Amino acid sequence: MNKKIITGTVGTLLFLLAGALFYGLYHEFIIIRNPWTPADHHNGLGGHKKTVQLLYWAHDKWQQEPVEIVEMNDKAESLKRLINAWLTLLDEEGITEHKISVQTALLSSHEDELFLSFDRNPFAKQSATWAKLAFIEGILKTIRENGSYPQKIRFLVHHQELADSHLDFSNSWPISGFLVG
């Protein structure tokens, strides 16, 4: 009888431990990788540090801020990192009301159109049209300033068309922008 209880207890503990291990692996609490494979081969993206210029409208003129980002071999991922750095700068400067980030950045098959999906609407309800245009133009200028870029950008929120009462986001915006200066 004692032997059955001990065997059952040990078996239960082994299955409990195995279940915890598989749970940790599934939810990526535990990560197992091949130690002979370099780290940048795991995600296939590879990257390097690059100093970029972030442009934004503040104090009645265009401001420029150099920052370092990790530029990836994947253009869409690099553009996502660039715009997220730009959005972080706007948050730090107190230009945006809430912290905003890009959920997803995708390039079309010909890489001429970029789809940017934000995690929330970047505009406050009481924002003036000029402030909204300056926000969009800041993104466009920042992308233009920092190398190869798509010809047009589509702005989305949670992968749906960005809805705004002042500006039309049903079509893509040209990278050349609309504002002078």
Backbone bond lengths (Angstrom), bond angles and torsions (degrees), N, CA, C in turn:
res aa  C-N    CA-C-N  psi(-1)  N-CA   C-N-CA  omega(-1)  CA-C   N-CA-C  phi
1 M - - - 1.439 - - 1.518 110.91 -
2 N 1.327 117.37 -46.22 1.454 120.99 179.08 1.529 111.47 -61.94
3 K 1.332 115.67 -35.62 1.452 119.98 -179.70 1.532 110.37 -65.52
4 K 1.325 117.93 -37.85 1.464 122.07 178.84 1.522 110.69 -68.00
5 I 1.312 118.10 -38.70 1.460 121.69 -179.79 1.527 110.05 -67.41
6 I 1.327 117.14 -44.10 1.470 121.23 179.54 1.525 110.32 -64.83
7 T 1.318 117.09 -44.86 1.465 121.11 178.52 1.531 110.29 -62.04
8 G 1.296 117.77 -43.32 1.464 121.70 178.72 1.521 111.98 -64.45
9 T 1.325 117.44 -40.54 1.462 122.31 179.60 1.529 110.54 -66.87
10 V 1.325 117.01 -44.97 1.462 121.02 178.64 1.529 110.08 -63.50
11 G 1.321 117.13 -43.48 1.468 121.42 178.02 1.518 111.43 -61.25
12 T 1.324 116.57 -43.51 1.461 120.70 178.79 1.521 110.79 -62.39
13 L 1.317 117.26 -44.38 1.461 121.54 179.26 1.535 111.81 -63.70
14 L 1.343 116.65 -39.95 1.471 119.78 177.48 1.530 111.20 -63.48
15 F 1.333 116.55 -44.91 1.462 119.34 178.59 1.531 111.64 -66.16
16 L 1.312 117.30 -35.43 1.461 121.48 177.29 1.524 110.08 -65.58
17 L 1.319 116.83 -43.24 1.460 121.94 177.95 1.529 111.03 -65.39
18 A 1.318 117.58 -42.90 1.471 121.55 178.13 1.526 110.46 -63.76
19 G 1.322 116.60 -41.11 1.468 120.17 177.88 1.520 111.92 -63.02
20 A 1.328 117.04 -42.25 1.467 121.15 177.88 1.528 110.26 -64.17
21 L 1.335 117.00 -39.59 1.463 121.15 178.09 1.532 110.88 -62.64
22 F 1.322 117.34 -48.96 1.464 120.39 179.61 1.535 111.85 -64.93
23 Y 1.313 117.53 -36.85 1.467 121.54 176.31 1.542 109.93 -62.12
24 G 1.329 116.28 -44.98 1.465 121.00 179.03 1.515 112.53 -64.11
25 L 1.328 117.00 -39.94 1.459 120.61 177.10 1.526 111.40 -66.62
26 Y 1.331 116.54 -43.86 1.462 121.23 -178.16 1.524 111.61 -62.79
27 H 1.320 117.79 -41.95 1.470 122.05 -177.87 1.529 112.19 -92.97
28 E 1.330 116.01 10.89 1.459 123.96 176.44 1.527 113.47 58.44
29 F 1.340 116.45 32.07 1.455 120.58 169.22 1.522 108.61 -77.38
30 I 1.319 115.17 -29.45 1.456 122.61 177.93 1.521 106.29 -118.23
31 I 1.322 116.62 126.39 1.461 121.28 -179.18 1.521 107.75 -120.56
32 I 1.303 115.05 126.81 1.461 120.75 178.07 1.522 106.83 -115.79
33 R 1.319 115.95 125.82 1.459 119.79 178.32 1.521 109.63 -132.88
34 N 1.302 115.65 159.72 1.449 122.33 177.99 1.533 108.12 -73.49
35 P 1.321 119.33 119.10 1.472 120.36 -176.71 1.528 114.00 -68.95
36 W 1.329 118.84 -14.28 1.462 121.68 -179.41 1.524 112.50 -91.48
37 T 1.346 117.22 -5.42 1.454 121.09 179.07 1.525 108.88 -97.31
38 P 1.346 118.31 127.94 1.468 119.63 178.01 1.524 111.68 -59.29
39 A 1.330 116.47 150.14 1.464 122.12 -173.46 1.520 112.88 -61.57
40 D 1.344 119.61 -36.62 1.462 119.93 -176.20 1.518 113.09 -74.95
41 H 1.335 118.28 -8.58 1.462 120.57 175.79 1.521 112.28 -82.36
42 H 1.318 117.61 -14.67 1.459 120.00 -176.95 1.517 112.09 -69.24
43 N 1.327 117.55 -39.70 1.461 118.39 -179.17 1.516 111.95 -100.59
44 G 1.324 117.86 -8.86 1.451 120.87 177.10 1.524 113.02 72.43
45 L 1.331 118.06 6.18 1.451 120.00 -175.79 1.520 112.02 -94.81
46 G 1.328 118.13 -44.03 1.455 121.03 -177.62 1.508 111.25 54.21
47 G 1.308 118.48 148.74 1.445 119.02 -179.62 1.512 112.00 -166.48
48 H 1.341 114.16 174.67 1.453 120.90 177.84 1.523 109.00 -149.46
49 K 1.321 116.03 157.28 1.459 120.51 179.60 1.521 110.02 -73.34
50 K 1.328 114.35 143.39 1.455 119.92 179.71 1.525 108.29 -147.02
51 T 1.315 116.89 138.89 1.463 120.76 175.06 1.522 107.71 -88.15
52 V 1.319 116.28 126.77 1.465 122.17 -179.67 1.529 109.23 -121.90
53 Q 1.324 115.38 160.94 1.461 121.85 177.87 1.525 108.59 -106.00
54 L 1.320 115.93 124.82 1.463 121.57 176.83 1.524 107.82 -102.76
55 L 1.329 116.67 126.08 1.458 121.44 -178.83 1.524 109.41 -111.97
56 Y 1.334 116.11 135.31 1.458 120.96 179.87 1.524 109.36 -152.71
57 W 1.328 115.62 157.97 1.456 122.54 -178.54 1.521 109.54 -92.76
58 A 1.340 116.16 121.40 1.462 121.05 176.54 1.527 108.24 -156.82
59 H 1.311 116.38 146.46 1.463 122.81 177.62 1.537 111.46 56.05
60 D 1.328 116.11 40.96 1.467 124.53 176.27 1.524 114.91 62.49
61 K 1.328 116.96 25.69 1.464 119.95 173.86 1.532 109.41 -159.65
62 W 1.318 114.96 164.89 1.454 120.59 178.23 1.518 109.30 -76.76
63 Q 1.317 115.48 129.47 1.459 122.75 178.31 1.524 107.97 -105.95
64 Q 1.338 115.55 152.13 1.456 120.77 179.24 1.521 108.30 -130.60
65 E 1.321 116.15 132.01 1.464 121.55 -177.00 1.528 108.82 -132.28
66 P 1.335 118.45 119.12 1.468 119.43 175.60 1.531 110.44 -81.31
67 V 1.309 117.10 135.54 1.463 122.67 175.38 1.529 108.77 -140.59
68 E 1.327 115.43 159.61 1.457 120.82 175.72 1.515 109.56 -99.97
69 I 1.323 115.47 132.91 1.466 120.51 173.76 1.531 107.38 -130.36
70 V 1.312 115.14 166.32 1.457 120.21 173.39 1.519 106.76 -94.38
71 E 1.330 115.34 113.69 1.457 120.53 178.84 1.523 108.50 -87.79
72 M 1.320 115.48 130.02 1.450 120.88 -176.65 1.532 110.62 -98.10
73 N 1.327 116.32 163.53 1.462 120.66 175.12 1.524 110.73 -68.96
74 D 1.318 117.49 -26.70 1.459 123.29 177.17 1.530 108.62 -82.06
75 K 1.354 116.84 115.83 1.474 121.35 -176.44 1.523 112.43 -58.42
76 A 1.320 117.27 -43.62 1.461 120.64 -178.06 1.522 110.67 -62.45
77 E 1.319 117.51 -41.81 1.463 121.24 178.70 1.529 110.88 -66.04
78 S 1.329 116.95 -38.79 1.468 120.83 176.90 1.525 111.04 -63.93
79 L 1.331 117.07 -42.17 1.467 120.56 178.64 1.522 110.84 -66.57
80 K 1.312 117.19 -37.12 1.466 120.96 176.59 1.526 110.38 -62.05
81 R 1.321 117.01 -45.33 1.464 121.08 178.81 1.527 111.22 -64.17
82 L 1.335 116.28 -39.53 1.461 120.50 178.93 1.524 111.05 -62.29
83 I 1.330 116.89 -48.42 1.470 120.71 -178.35 1.527 110.45 -69.05
84 N 1.312 118.60 -36.78 1.469 119.85 176.29 1.529 111.43 -64.92
85 A 1.341 117.66 -36.77 1.471 120.20 174.75 1.525 110.02 -64.26
86 W 1.321 116.73 -40.24 1.467 122.23 178.09 1.529 110.56 -63.68
87 L 1.317 117.02 -44.75 1.466 121.38 179.02 1.525 111.45 -65.11
88 T 1.319 117.33 -37.05 1.468 121.12 176.43 1.520 110.41 -64.01
89 L 1.323 116.70 -41.45 1.461 120.31 177.44 1.526 111.17 -61.63
90 L 1.335 117.23 -44.14 1.465 120.55 178.01 1.520 111.53 -61.58
91 D 1.320 116.95 -38.16 1.463 120.57 177.70 1.525 110.40 -65.77
92 E 1.333 117.00 -43.69 1.463 121.12 179.69 1.529 111.84 -64.24
93 E 1.328 116.54 -34.54 1.466 121.19 180.00 1.529 111.97 -81.00
94 G 1.327 117.42 -6.44 1.461 121.31 179.46 1.525 113.49 76.55
95 I 1.320 117.08 21.63 1.467 121.33 -178.94 1.519 110.65 -81.23
96 T 1.320 116.76 -37.35 1.463 120.08 178.08 1.522 109.69 -95.61
97 E 1.325 114.75 149.14 1.462 120.94 -178.49 1.525 111.85 -73.82
98 H 1.345 116.33 -37.48 1.464 122.66 -178.95 1.519 109.10 -128.66
99 K 1.321 115.80 160.01 1.464 121.07 174.11 1.523 107.94 -70.09
100 I 1.319 115.83 126.06 1.464 122.89 -178.77 1.523 107.37 -120.93
101 S 1.324 116.35 146.93 1.463 119.25 173.72 1.524 109.26 -144.97
102 V 1.314 114.34 161.69 1.461 120.89 177.03 1.519 107.58 -87.81
103 Q 1.335 116.22 121.59 1.465 121.17 176.50 1.520 110.21 -73.75
104 T 1.335 114.66 -48.49 1.449 120.88 -173.42 1.517 109.76 -141.63
105 A 1.313 116.21 140.70 1.460 122.68 171.49 1.524 106.52 -129.28
106 L 1.318 115.87 121.90 1.465 120.89 -179.32 1.519 109.99 -129.63
107 L 1.312 116.29 142.43 1.455 121.55 174.78 1.523 109.13 -102.11
108 S 1.330 116.07 145.65 1.460 119.99 176.34 1.530 108.72 -66.85
109 S 1.311 116.61 170.66 1.466 120.51 -175.50 1.530 112.13 -61.69
110 H 1.331 118.10 -29.73 1.466 121.38 178.42 1.528 112.05 -93.38
111 E 1.334 116.51 2.18 1.460 124.49 -179.73 1.525 112.69 58.09
112 D 1.334 116.71 28.97 1.463 120.09 177.77 1.529 112.18 -102.37
113 E 1.340 117.08 -9.96 1.460 120.64 179.48 1.529 109.44 -133.12
114 L 1.350 114.78 132.63 1.451 121.87 178.82 1.520 108.83 -107.75
115 F 1.321 116.37 133.06 1.460 122.11 175.90 1.526 107.24 -107.47
116 L 1.343 116.46 116.06 1.465 122.52 178.67 1.514 108.73 -108.69
117 S 1.320 116.81 119.47 1.460 121.28 178.33 1.519 108.99 -110.89
118 F 1.348 115.96 115.31 1.455 122.38 179.47 1.524 110.52 -84.38
119 D 1.331 116.25 159.23 1.462 120.71 177.81 1.526 112.27 -82.43
120 R 1.318 118.02 -11.96 1.471 123.71 175.58 1.518 108.35 -158.21
121 N 1.329 115.98 164.20 1.459 120.21 177.33 1.524 108.21 -63.50
122 P 1.325 118.35 124.60 1.463 120.08 -176.54 1.526 114.28 -73.38
123 F 1.328 117.75 -10.55 1.460 121.09 -176.08 1.522 111.37 -106.36
124 A 1.326 115.44 135.54 1.459 120.27 172.16 1.528 107.87 -73.94
125 K 1.311 117.61 152.42 1.467 121.22 -177.20 1.520 112.30 -60.11
126 Q 1.339 117.44 -32.05 1.452 120.92 -177.02 1.531 112.48 -92.44
127 S 1.326 119.03 5.14 1.466 121.69 -178.96 1.517 111.71 -63.53
128 A 1.314 115.37 139.68 1.462 121.14 176.64 1.527 109.49 -74.66
129 T 1.308 115.91 156.51 1.459 120.93 179.35 1.527 110.37 -59.87
130 W 1.342 116.45 -39.42 1.456 119.44 179.41 1.532 111.00 -61.08
131 A 1.311 118.75 -41.85 1.466 122.19 179.57 1.532 110.21 -63.30
132 K 1.317 116.34 -38.89 1.465 120.30 178.49 1.533 110.60 -66.47
133 L 1.329 116.11 -43.41 1.467 119.85 178.30 1.524 110.96 -64.34
134 A 1.332 117.61 -39.25 1.462 121.18 178.33 1.526 110.47 -64.29
135 F 1.323 117.62 -37.58 1.463 122.41 176.97 1.525 110.11 -61.66
136 I 1.330 116.47 -51.63 1.471 121.50 -179.23 1.525 109.76 -62.90
137 E 1.332 116.95 -45.60 1.464 120.28 -179.60 1.533 111.13 -62.60
138 G 1.333 117.64 -34.32 1.457 121.01 176.95 1.521 111.80 -61.91
139 I 1.328 116.26 -41.87 1.473 120.18 176.41 1.523 110.18 -63.54
140 L 1.337 115.93 -46.78 1.470 120.12 -178.33 1.529 111.23 -62.92
141 K 1.342 117.53 -45.01 1.472 121.29 178.89 1.526 111.20 -63.06
142 T 1.318 117.04 -41.19 1.465 120.61 -179.60 1.520 110.67 -63.29
143 I 1.315 117.40 -42.53 1.469 120.34 178.81 1.532 110.14 -67.13
144 R 1.350 117.43 -44.17 1.472 120.71 179.29 1.530 111.49 -61.08
145 E 1.313 116.37 -40.55 1.470 122.09 -175.82 1.524 112.42 -66.53
146 N 1.317 117.52 -23.12 1.461 120.58 -169.16 1.510 114.52 -112.98
147 G 1.326 117.69 41.92 1.451 119.98 169.76 1.506 115.47 103.78
148 S 1.330 114.00 -155.03 1.460 119.84 -176.07 1.520 110.24 -63.73
149 Y 1.273 115.09 140.92 1.456 119.59 -174.11 1.530 110.56 -148.48
150 P 1.311 116.18 162.08 1.469 119.73 176.27 1.532 110.05 -75.22
151 Q 1.306 117.05 168.53 1.462 122.04 -179.43 1.522 112.93 -81.49
152 K 1.335 116.86 -25.78 1.463 120.26 -178.23 1.519 110.15 -149.75
153 I 1.338 114.34 159.54 1.465 120.64 -177.11 1.514 109.40 -131.29
154 R 1.320 115.78 137.49 1.466 122.24 175.38 1.509 107.10 -110.25
155 F 1.334 117.37 127.76 1.458 122.94 -178.28 1.524 109.97 -100.79
156 L 1.336 115.41 128.74 1.460 122.60 -176.86 1.524 109.63 -130.53
157 V 1.323 116.11 161.04 1.458 122.78 171.36 1.522 106.30 -129.11
158 H 1.316 117.10 122.47 1.470 122.63 -176.05 1.526 110.75 50.99
159 H 1.318 116.45 42.46 1.462 124.90 176.35 1.530 112.90 65.39
160 Q 1.320 117.23 18.56 1.466 122.73 175.88 1.527 107.84 -120.58
161 E 1.313 116.54 157.32 1.467 121.06 178.94 1.529 110.65 -55.05
162 L 1.324 116.54 133.55 1.459 121.88 178.31 1.528 107.90 -68.02
163 A 1.320 116.74 122.94 1.464 121.08 -178.73 1.522 109.07 -97.66
164 D 1.341 116.41 127.69 1.453 121.17 179.48 1.527 108.46 -147.29
165 S 1.329 116.19 142.88 1.468 120.04 -177.62 1.524 112.63 -80.83
166 H 1.334 118.47 -15.22 1.461 120.79 -177.56 1.527 114.13 -105.65
167 L 1.314 116.93 -35.02 1.460 121.02 -175.41 1.526 110.77 -118.05
168 D 1.333 114.99 148.97 1.459 121.61 -178.54 1.519 109.86 -96.10
169 F 1.318 116.64 115.59 1.461 121.55 179.03 1.528 111.39 -109.77
170 S 1.336 116.92 17.06 1.460 119.51 178.96 1.527 111.27 -75.63
171 N 1.326 117.21 -17.78 1.463 122.14 177.05 1.521 109.42 -118.19
172 S 1.309 115.09 162.42 1.465 120.32 177.42 1.523 110.02 -72.49
173 W 1.330 115.86 152.10 1.458 122.36 177.38 1.522 108.88 -98.01
174 P 1.342 118.35 133.32 1.469 119.65 178.25 1.519 110.63 -68.51
175 I 1.316 117.14 142.97 1.458 122.17 -178.50 1.524 111.50 -63.22
176 S 1.335 117.60 -23.39 1.467 120.99 -179.96 1.522 111.16 -68.64
177 G 1.321 117.94 -19.49 1.453 121.50 178.10 1.529 112.54 75.36
178 F 1.339 115.24 -172.38 1.461 120.54 -177.91 1.512 113.09 -126.79
179 L 1.330 117.48 -19.52 1.461 120.49 -174.67 1.527 110.06 -88.89
180 V 1.313 116.34 145.92 1.459 122.00 178.23 1.524 107.84 -95.59
181 G 1.318 116.53 140.26 1.475 119.87 175.98 1.426 111.07 110.42
